[in-house]
Amino acid sequence: MNYLSFAQDRQIRNEPVLRRLDLDIFRMVGVRFVVSNREINDLRVRETIELPGNTALFLYDIGAVNVGNYSPTKVVVSESLDESFGVIGRPDFDAKVTVVSDVLLDGSFVPAKTASISHKGNDLLVEGTSSGTSILLLPFEFSRCFDVTARSGDKPILFRANTLLTGVVFTGSVDVWLKYRTGPFHNSTCRIQDSKDFTKLLENTTNK
């Protein structure tokens, strides 16, 4: 199942064809701009590029995208891609409210009071505050290769969110560096574990 392409689209290795416009999915994964050769209602045109043959390309601003400030409070546990896609594909699914997790997250959750992401090179600084325990949905791919270094307070829990993204669970406050590190002498098996995690989701999936 693919929310960003049509069944008749021919996919090319390393060049996925994404012709289906799903603004909620785009916003969830942090995509703010879309380039298209057709006019799209209700989106602001940032720039128009005139092309030969009386055609044009349009640069659209989606606006209000997830920049690490989505803080869902409802958790749905899923052990397969079928289940995950079934939840995400519902017309009433709102990634700001609901998150799909492949692990059980104990407790109740409240929206984060503040949340921000900044970066230095490839390293991400995640900061946030909460009146209780909160979840942040980061628009970055989840991996076991993340090293978590707390600048203050406790380390948060990381989990695979909405099949692809990174979820962060924290209580009170979070102030950590997320550093993607892997190599022969450090985190040498983390990518293998990533593969095993996804294989488990596939094994429980009927529509592969």
C-alpha positions in Angstrom: 0.0 0.0 0.0 1.4 3.4 -1.0 -0.3 6.7 -0.1 1.8 8.7 -2.4 1.5 6.9 -5.7 -1.2 5.2 -7.8 -1.4 1.5 -8.6 -0.6 2.0 -12.2 2.6 4.0 -11.5 5.8 2.2 -12.5 8.4 2.5 -9.7 12.1 2.8 -10.5 14.8 1.8 -8.1 16.1 4.8 -6.2 13.6 7.0 -8.1 10.1 6.5 -6.5 7.3 7.9 -8.5 5.1 10.0 -6.1 2.2 11.4 -8.1 -0.6 11.1 -5.5 -0.9 14.2 -3.3 -1.7 13.4 0.3 -1.1 16.6 2.2 -1.5 14.9 5.7 1.2 12.4 4.9 3.5 15.1 3.5 3.0 17.2 6.6 3.6 14.3 8.9 7.0 13.4 7.4 8.0 17.1 7.3 7.6 17.9 3.6 6.8 21.6 3.2 7.2 22.2 -0.6 5.8 20.4 -3.6 6.8 21.0 -7.2 4.1 20.1 -9.8 3.2 20.7 -13.4 -0.4 21.1 -12.5 -2.4 23.6 -10.5 -3.4 22.5 -7.0 -6.3 24.2 -5.3 -5.9 25.5 -1.7 -2.1 25.6 -1.8 -0.1 28.8 -2.0 2.1 29.2 -5.0 5.6 30.3 -4.0 7.0 30.5 -7.5 6.1 29.7 -11.1 8.7 28.6 -13.6 7.7 29.0 -17.2 8.8 26.3 -19.6 8.9 26.0 -23.4 5.7 24.8 -25.1 3.4 26.9 -23.0 3.9 24.8 -19.9 5.0 25.7 -16.3 6.1 24.2 -13.0 4.6 25.4 -9.8 6.3 25.5 -6.4 3.7 25.1 -3.7 4.1 25.8 0.1 2.2 23.2 2.1 2.6 25.0 5.4 2.1 23.9 9.0 4.3 20.7 8.7 5.7 18.5 11.4 9.0 20.0 12.6 9.1 17.8 15.7 6.2 19.5 17.3 3.6 16.8 16.7 2.8 15.5 20.1 0.2 12.7 19.9 -1.5 11.3 23.0 -3.2 8.2 21.7 -1.1 5.2 21.0 -2.1 2.3 18.7 0.1 -0.8 18.9 0.7 -2.6 15.6 2.7 -5.7 14.8 2.3 -5.6 11.1 2.3 -3.2 8.1 -1.3 -4.1 7.4 -2.4 -2.9 10.8 -0.2 0.2 10.6 -1.4 1.2 7.2 -4.9 0.5 8.2 -4.8 3.0 11.0 -2.8 5.7 9.1 -5.1 5.3 6.1 -8.3 6.1 7.9 -10.0 9.3 6.8 -10.1 10.5 10.4 -6.4 9.7 11.2 -4.6 12.7 12.7 -0.9 12.3 13.3 -1.0 15.2 15.8 -3.3 13.1 17.9 -2.6 9.4 17.2 0.7 7.5 16.8 1.2 3.9 15.7 3.9 2.0 17.6 5.4 -1.4 17.1 6.0 -1.7 20.9 3.7 -1.3 23.9 4.1 2.2 25.5 2.9 2.2 29.1 1.1 5.1 30.8 -1.1 8.0 29.7 0.2 10.9 27.7 -0.4 14.6 27.5 0.6 17.0 24.7 4.0 18.5 25.1 4.0 22.2 26.2 7.1 23.0 24.0 9.1 21.2 21.4 11.9 22.0 19.1 14.6 20.4 16.9 17.8 22.0 15.8 20.9 20.4 14.2 24.6 20.6 14.1 25.8 18.7 11.0 24.0 15.4 11.1 23.3 15.5 14.8 19.9 16.5 16.1 19.2 18.4 19.3 15.7 17.6 20.6 14.2 19.8 23.3 10.8 19.8 24.9 8.8 20.3 28.1 5.7 18.6 29.4 3.4 18.8 32.4 3.5 15.0 32.5 4.6 12.3 30.0 4.6 13.2 26.4 5.4 11.9 22.9 7.1 13.8 20.2 6.9 12.6 16.6 10.1 13.4 14.8 10.1 13.7 11.0 13.2 11.5 10.7 13.6 7.8 10.0 13.8 5.6 13.1 17.0 3.6 13.6 18.7 1.5 16.3 21.8 3.4 15.2 20.8 6.5 17.2 23.2 7.4 20.1 21.2 9.3 22.7 23.3 11.8 24.7 21.4 13.8 27.4 22.5 17.3 28.0 20.3 17.4 31.1 17.8 15.1 32.7 17.0 11.5 31.8 17.3 9.9 28.4 14.0 9.5 26.6 12.6 6.3 25.1 12.9 6.0 21.3 10.5 3.9 19.3 9.4 3.2 15.7 6.5 5.5 15.0 4.0 5.3 12.1 6.1 2.5 10.6 9.0 4.8 9.5 9.4 7.8 11.8 11.1 8.3 15.2 9.0 8.6 18.3 10.3 10.1 21.6 8.8 9.5 25.0 9.8 11.8 27.9 8.6 12.9 31.2 8.9 16.5 32.4 11.5 17.7 29.9 13.8 16.4 27.2 17.2 17.9 26.2 19.2 15.4 24.2 21.4 14.9 21.2 20.4 12.2 18.7 23.5 11.1 16.8 23.4 8.5 14.0 26.5 6.4 14.5 27.4 3.1 13.0 30.6 1.4 12.0 32.8 -1.7 12.5 33.8 -0.5 16.0 30.6 1.2 17.1 27.0 0.1 16.8 28.2 -2.5 14.4 25.0 -4.5 14.5 22.4 -1.7 14.6 21.5 -1.8 10.9 21.0 -5.6 11.2 18.6 -5.0 14.1 16.8 -2.4 12.0 16.4 -5.0 9.3 15.1 -7.6 11.8 12.6 -5.1 13.2 11.2 -4.4 9.7 11.3 -8.1 8.7 9.1 -8.9 11.8 6.5 -6.3 10.6 6.6 -7.9 7.1 6.2 -11.4 8.4 3.0 -10.4 10.2 1.7 -8.7 7.0 -0.6 -10.5 4.6 -0.6 -7.8 1.9 3.1 -7.7 1.2 
